[in-house]
C-alpha cells in the first residue's frame, strides 16, 4: 500500500516558527469552502497568525494492486491537490494582502487530514455543507468538530453579519471545564474584534417522568423549588464566567443572559444578532467518551452564523 503521508511534504511549504500556530482552513473551491476561507483569513489577520490552506483529495479506489500504478495515481492527485490549495492561498492573499499564507495539498480522507493538522493549529475552519437537509451537518465538519485537537469553527454558506462592534460573540456557559475553555476562546476573539461578549446560561423547569410520584411538601422537591435552584445555578455560572473574562480581558464588554429553556434553542435565538457563536464540546452532562454533546451538535446543525466548538487537545 502506498504511503501517501510520506508524499505530503512534496508540495507543502513549512510554517515559520516565528509566526506561532497557524489558522488552518479546509478549502475545496466550493461556495462553502470560499466562505470558510474568507472567515479564516479575517480571523488569522486579527490574531496576527499565519493562515494554512489545506486541500485533501480522496485516494483513488483502484482495482489494481500494482504499487507503481497506485503510486502514480496518488502522485497525480497530490499534484492537483496542491494546485487547488495554491489557488485558495492566492485568494486569501487577495482578501488579506498582508497575511502570511501557506498551502498544502494531500491525498487521503479530508476530515482525517484536518484533524491531523489540528494538532499544531490555533483553530481549524471548515465550511458547512448545504447539499444536505438544512438541519443536517456534513460528515467532514462533524468529524473535524468531534475529533480536532483545537477549536473548530464551522462556517455556514450564508453569513450576513461581520464580527466586530455592534456584532457580538455569544458563548454558552454551564460551569463545566469545557465551558470555561469556550469562554476564554470567545473572550479572546471578542477582544481582537473589539466586539461585545454575550455570556448565556440556560435552565429548564423540571418535568417529572410519568411513573414518578408527584412531589409533595414533605420532600421539599416542588417544581418551583427545583426551578429556583436551576435558575440560581444558571445565574451563578454566568457571574463566574463574567469574573473570569474581566480578570483576563478587562477591556471586553460583557453582557449577561439567563434563559429558561433548552440551551441550544436559547443560543440559536441569541445568535441571530451575533457574529460568532461559541460552545464547549460537551457540558456538565457529557462524559469522556462523548466527542460532541447534544448542545454543540444542535447548534452546529441549526445556527445561521459561524459556530466555534472548543475542546481541549487529545481525545
N, C-alpha and C positions, 0 to 999 in steps of 0.2 A: 504493500500500500504506500502511495506517495506521501511523503511528509510535507504537507503544504505549509505548515507553520515554519518550517526551515526556510521556505522560499519567501516569507513575508517581508524580510528586510530588504529584498532586492529593490523595491520601488519606494521604500519608506525614507523619510527624512527625519533624523533624530531631533528630539526636542532639546532646546537649550536648557542647560542646567541652571541658568540664571533667571529663567522665566517662571520658575515654580511649576506647580502642577497645571496641566492643561485642561481646558474645557474640551471635551470630546463630543462630537456630533456625528450621528449616523446619517449619511446622505446617500440618496439614490436617484436623484433627478426627477422625482415625483413632486407634485404640489406639496404634499406633506413634508417631504424632505427639504424642500425650499423654505417652508415656514420654520422648520426646526433649525435650519442653517442660519436664518436671519435672527432668530431668538438667541441662538448660541453665540453668534458674532457680537451682538449687543451686550450680552452678559460677560463675555470674555473681555471686551473693551472696558466695561465698567469696573471690572475687577483687576485690570492690568495683567491679565493672563494670556498665554498663547492659546490659539484655537487649533485643534487637530480634527481634520475632516477625514472620516473613515467610511469606506465603501467595501462591503464584502460580497463577492459573487459566489453563489452557491456552487459547490463542486459538481461536476457533471456525473450523471448516473450512467456511467459507461458499462457496456456489456463485456468489454474486453478485460482480460486480466494481465495484459502485457504492460509491464512497468513503464517502458519507454513511451507507449501511447498515452497512458494516463498522465505521465509527467508532461508530455507535450500539450495535452488538453488543459492541464492546470496552469502551465506557463502562459498559454494564450489567454486564459481567463484572468490571470493575475495582471497581465499587461493591460487588458481592457478595464479591469477594476481600478488600476492606477490612474488611467485616463479620466474615469468618472470622478475619482477623488480629487484629481488635479483641477477639473472644471469646477467642482464645488469650492475648492480653495480659492480659485480665481474669483468666483462670485462673492465669497466672503470678503476678499480684499476690495472689491468694488463697493461693498456695503460699509466697510470699516477700513479705510485706506491705511491707517497707522497700525492696524492689528498685525501681530506676528501670527502667521498661518502656516501650518504644516499639513501634509496629507499622507494617507496610506491606503493602498489597495490590498485586499486579502482575498483568499479563496476559502470558503467554509460557511458555516452557519452564521448569518448576520448577528443574531442575538448572542451567540456564544462569543463572537469576536468582540462585541461591545462590552460584554461582561468582563472579558479578559482585559480590555483596555481600561476598564473602570478601576482596576487595582492601582493605577498611577494617575488617576484623574481627579480633578476637584469636583466635577459634575459631568454626567453624561446626558445628552439631549437627544431625544428621538421624536419623530412625528407620530401622531395618532391616525391610523388608517380610517378612511371614511367609506371604503368599499363594502364594509360590513354594516349590519344594522347600527343605528345611532347609539344604542346602549351597549354595543359590543366594544371590546378592546382587542386590538391586533395582537397576534402572537408574539411579535418582536417586542413591542412596548410592554406587554405584560411580563415577558420573560426577563427583560432587562430591569424593569421596575422591581421584580421579585428577587433577583439574584445579584445585582450590581453591588460593588463594594463601596460605592459612594452615592451621594444623592443623584436622583434621576429626574429630569424634567421632561414631561410628555406634553408636546405642543399640538393642539387641535388645528384643523385646517382653517377655521375662521377665528382669528384672533383680532378683536376690534380695538381693545384698549392697550395703550402703551404704559408700562410700569413707570411710575415717577410721581411728581407732585400731583395730588388730586386723584391718583390711581393707586390705591394701597396694595400692600401684601397682606393676605389673610392667612392665618395659621391656626390649626386646631390644637387645643391643649386639653390634656386629661390627667396630668400628674405622672404619667409614665416616663421612663427613661427615654423611650423613642420620641415622646412628645417634647422633651427638653432639647433633644438634638434638633428637632424640627424648628423649635422656637429660635435657637441660635442661628440656624441657617436662614430663617426668614428675616431675623433682625439684621443680619449681615447684609442680606440682599436689599432690604429697605434702606439701610444706611447708605449703601453705594448709590442707590437710585434716588435718594432723597424723597422717599415715599413714606407715608404713614404705615404703621403696622397695626393690624386688627387682630387681637387675640380672642379667640372664641372657644367657649366650652359649652357643651350641650348636656342636658339631663332629661330623663324620661320618667314620667309618672308610672309607678309600678302597676302592673296588671296581673293579679294572681291567676295561676293556672286553674282551669275549671274544676279539677279534682281536689284542690286545696280548700280547707275550711276558711270561711270568711274571717278576717281579723276581728278581734274583739278588744275592748278597752283593757281587758285584763293583761293581754300580752303586749300592749303598747305598740302594736305594729299597724296602726291605722294607715290607710293610703296617704292621708295628709301628713302624717308624721314621717313616713318614709320619703315622701316627695320633698318635705322640708330638708331632710338630711341630704338628699341628692342635690337640691338647689344650693345648699350651703357648700357642699363639696365642689360643685362646678365653679362657684364664685371664688373659692379658695384656690383652685387650680389657676384661674385667670390672674388673681392677685400675685401668686407666686411667680408666674411667668412674667408679669409686668416688672416685678422686682429684679428678676434675672436680666431682663432687657435693659433696664435703667442702670444696672451695675456695669454691664458690658458695652452697651451702646447708648450712652446718655443723651445723644443728640436725636435719637429716633423718637418721634411722637407716637405714643401708644394709645389705642382705643380698645376699651374692654367691652366684650359682648358675652352675655349668658342667654342661651336659647333653650326653650323647652321643646323637645322633640328629638328625632333621630339626628345623630351628629352629621351624617353625610348630607341629609336634607338641609340642615342649618348652614353647613359650609357652602353648599352649592348656591343656596339663596344669597348668602352674604357675598359670594364671589362674583355675582352679577355686576357689581360696581368696582371690581378689583382688577389688577393686572397679573397677579400670581397667587395661586392657592397652594399652601404648603401643609403636608400631613406627615406624620410618622409612619413607618412601615407597618407597625402594629401597636395597639394601645394596651390599656390595662387588661383587656380580655384576651390578649394574644398569648401565644406560648412559643417556645424556642423553635419549634419546627414549622411555624406558620410564617411564610415569607411575606405575604401581604394580608393585612387584616381586612375585615369587611368594609370599614370606612374608607381606607385607601383604595380598595378595589372599586367601590361605588363612585367615588369622586373621579377616579381615572376614567371610568366609563361615561360619566354624565356631565362633568364640568365643561363649560364652553370657553375656558381660559386655560393657559398653561398650568399644569399641576406638577409640583415637586414632591417626590416621595423620598423621605430622608431615612436612611438606615445606616447603622454602623458597619464598618468593614467586616469581612468574613461572613460565613454562613451561620 
